[in-house]
Structure formats: C-alpha cells, structure tokens
Amino acid sequence: MRRHLHAEWTKLRTVAGTGWLLLGLVTLTVAGSVVAAAAVSCTSAGCDYDPAKISLFGVQVGQTMAAILAVLAVSGEYGTGMIRTTLAAMPRRAAVLAAKAAVVTGLTLGAGTVAVFASALVGRRILLGNGFTRGPGTPILSLAEGPMLRAAFGSVLYLALIALLSLGIAAAVRDSATAIGVVLGLLYILSILPFMIADPGWQKLLWQISPMNAGLAIQATTKLSGLPISPWAGLGVLTVWAAAALLGGGLLLQRRDA
C-alpha cells in the first residue's frame, strides 16, 4: 500500500493544477464567508441568524474546488491514457482507488482546515464589527466554545467527504466534465428541490437525503430542535453518499477495462 500511496502522491503533487485548486479552495471559502458576514446587519435586539453558518458560508463555494480536485485525480488519468500505465504497474485496482482516496482526503483536510478556521476567525471579527449579538449584550460564539468548534471541525470533515463523493463518481463515469456535472448537480440542484415543493413531508425528506443540505447541518449552532436533521446525523447522510459512490466506483473500476 505504501507504494500505491507514494505513486498517487507523486502524481498529484507534480500536476500543476493541484496547487491552484487547493489555493482556490482556501480563497473561495474565505471570500464567500467574508461576503456573507459583511452582508449581515443587526438591530439592538440582536440577530436572528446562526453566526456559525454565516461565518462558514464560504464552504458552500469552496467545496467545488475539492470536488474538481478529486474528479481530476481519477478522470484526468483516463483522459490522458495514463490509467493503463497505472493499472499495469499496480494491478490491485482497489488499492489504487484507496490510495487516491487517501491522498485526496489528506490534501482536502489540510486545505480545508486552513480555509474553515480562517473563515471562522475572519467572519466572527466582521460580525462583531457589524454589531452581531445573540441577544442584548451577549456576544457571538467563539471557536473556544463547543458548538462553534463542532461546526468548524465538522465543516472540514464535510469538505473531505465531498472530495470522496466526487472521487467515487469520477471512478464510475471516468469523464471529467460528466463527473463534475453529476457532482455539482447532486450538491446544488438537489439542495434546492425542497424549496420547490409545497408538501412539508416531502420537503423534510428531500432535505434529509440531500448530501449538501444534510451535510451542512453540522454547521448549525442555534435552533437545533427545528432542524430537519441533527448536525451529526446530517454528516452521517453525506458519509453514506460518499461510501456508496466509492463502492460503486470501485466495483466498476474492478469490472471494466481501462
């Protein structure tokens, strides 16, 4: 397995786009959070918003970079024909996919940690400057408090799971453009379906099974009892999506010719 990890790390490290995608993940996440925090203004009675969701809003933008990085880790080799060389040198296909998953996850966790915690710190500073409070005289949560720490840590895990979901889909469909389209459709199109249906029961169900809506429940720190799904259960739904994608992609990788 060490040989597989070294090979996948070497390939991703030497591709010019990897660094730019990781930089894009950090930049877009922080920028999105800054814009969201700057757009919030409060009255003297306090703010009826979740400060963690606002400070970490940029995760919804930065996740596209994690998805593209994961897709290119697989489909990029199919596009160049390099996959034949990879599988000839390392015929254990499950180990190849596992090594890709490990390397992509490690890179996403590293960049995601920087992006999320920078967003949380900058977002809190902007919100405090805008007079954001949980009520009269009560400041917003800091990273030292449990709910905010859970939201930040969970957001890093969310980005890693998005990368794994994308990796599995890329292994299944092979083509970069198709894989990116499927991933973005699952994330963004499925996330708006609950708002297009009037029936409350279907709204709740669609929210609970949406990988993005369910996964981002981990960011909630207020009004938890009113959520369609609890924070950790929501992240669990995304974990199931990622596991199913990796399992499907792995099975197809085993059965098809390169």
Long-range contacts (C-beta under 8 A, 24 or more apart in sequence): 1-95, 1-98, 1-99, 3-90, 4-90, 4-92, 4-95, 4-96, 4-98, 4-99, 5-99, 5-102, 5-103, 7-86, 7-89, 7-90, 7-99, 8-73, 8-96, 8-99, 8-100, 8-102, 8-103, 9-103, 11-73, 11-77, 11-82, 12-73, 12-103, 12-104, 12-107, 15-72, 15-76, 17-72, 18-69, 18-107, 21-65, 21-68, 21-69, 21-72, 22-65, 22-69, 22-107, 22-110, 22-111, 23-111, 24-62, 24-65, 25-62, 25-65, 25-66, 25-69, 25-108, 25-111, 25-112, 25-115, 25-159, 26-62, 26-111, 26-114, 26-115, 26-118, 27-62, 28-58, 28-61, 28-62, 28-64, 28-65, 29-58, 29-59, 29-61, 29-62, 29-112, 29-115, 29-116, 29-118, 29-119, 30-58, 30-115, 30-118, 30-119, 30-122, 31-58, 31-61, 32-57, 32-58, 32-59, 32-60, 32-61, 32-62, 32-119, 33-57, 33-58, 33-59, 33-119, 33-120, 33-122, 33-123, 34-58, 34-119, 34-122, 34-123, 34-126, 36-123, 37-122, 37-123, 37-126, 37-127, 37-130, 38-126, 38-130, 40-127, 40-130, 40-132, 41-130, 41-131, 42-130, 42-131, 42-132, 42-133, 44-136, 45-135, 45-136, 46-133, 46-134, 46-135, 46-136, 46-138, 47-132, 47-133, 47-134, 49-132, 50-219, 50-220, 50-221, 50-222, 50-223, 51-123, 51-124, 51-127, 51-132, 51-134, 51-140, 51-141, 51-148, 51-221, 51-222, 52-120, 52-141, 52-147, 52-148, 52-151, 52-152, 52-219, 52-220, 52-221, 53-151, 53-216, 53-219, 53-220, 53-221, 54-123, 54-127, 55-119, 55-120, 55-122, 55-123, 55-124, 55-127, 56-116, 56-119, 56-120, 56-123, 56-151, 56-152, 56-155, 56-219, 57-123, 58-115, 58-119, 59-115, 59-116, 59-119, 59-155, 59-158, 59-159, 59-216, 59-219, 60-212, 60-216, 62-112, 62-115, 62-159, 63-158, 63-159, 63-162, 63-187, 63-212, 64-184, 66-108, 66-111, 66-112, 66-159, 66-160, 66-162, 66-163, 66-166, 67-162, 67-163, 67-165, 67-166, 67-180, 67-183, 67-184, 67-187, 68-166, 68-180, 69-104, 69-107, 69-108, 69-163, 70-104, 70-108, 70-162, 70-163, 70-164, 70-165, 70-166, 70-167, 70-170, 71-166, 71-167, 71-169, 71-170, 71-176, 71-179, 71-180, 71-183, 72-170, 72-176, 73-100, 73-103, 73-104, 73-167, 73-170, 74-100, 74-167, 74-170, 74-171, 74-174, 74-179, 74-249, 75-170, 75-173, 75-174, 75-175, 75-176, 75-179, 76-176, 78-174, 78-175, 78-258, 79-175, 79-176, 83-258, 84-258, 87-258, 93-250, 93-253, 93-254, 94-250, 94-253, 94-254, 96-253, 97-167, 97-171, 97-246, 97-249, 97-250, 97-253, 100-167, 101-164, 101-167, 101-246, 104-163, 104-164, 104-167, 105-160, 105-163, 105-164, 108-159, 108-160, 108-162, 108-163, 109-156, 109-159, 109-160, 112-155, 112-156, 112-159, 112-160, 113-156, 115-159, 116-152, 116-155, 116-156, 116-159, 117-143, 117-152, 120-148, 120-151, 120-152, 134-222, 141-221, 147-221, 148-221, 150-218, 150-221, 150-231, 151-218, 151-219, 151-220, 151-221, 151-231, 154-218, 154-219, 154-231, 154-232, 154-235, 155-218, 155-219, 157-218, 157-235, 158-215, 158-216, 158-218, 158-235, 158-238, 161-215, 161-235, 161-238, 161-239, 161-241, 161-242, 162-187, 162-211, 162-215, 162-238, 162-242, 164-242, 164-245, 164-246, 165-211, 165-238, 165-241, 165-242, 165-245, 166-245, 167-245, 167-246, 167-249, 168-242, 168-244, 168-245, 168-246, 168-247, 168-248, 168-249, 168-250, 169-245, 169-249, 170-249, 171-246, 171-249, 171-250, 171-252, 171-253, 172-245, 172-248, 172-249, 172-252, 186-211, 186-212, 186-241, 187-211, 187-212, 188-212, 203-228, 204-228, 208-234, 208-237, 209-237, 211-237, 211-238, 211-241, 214-238
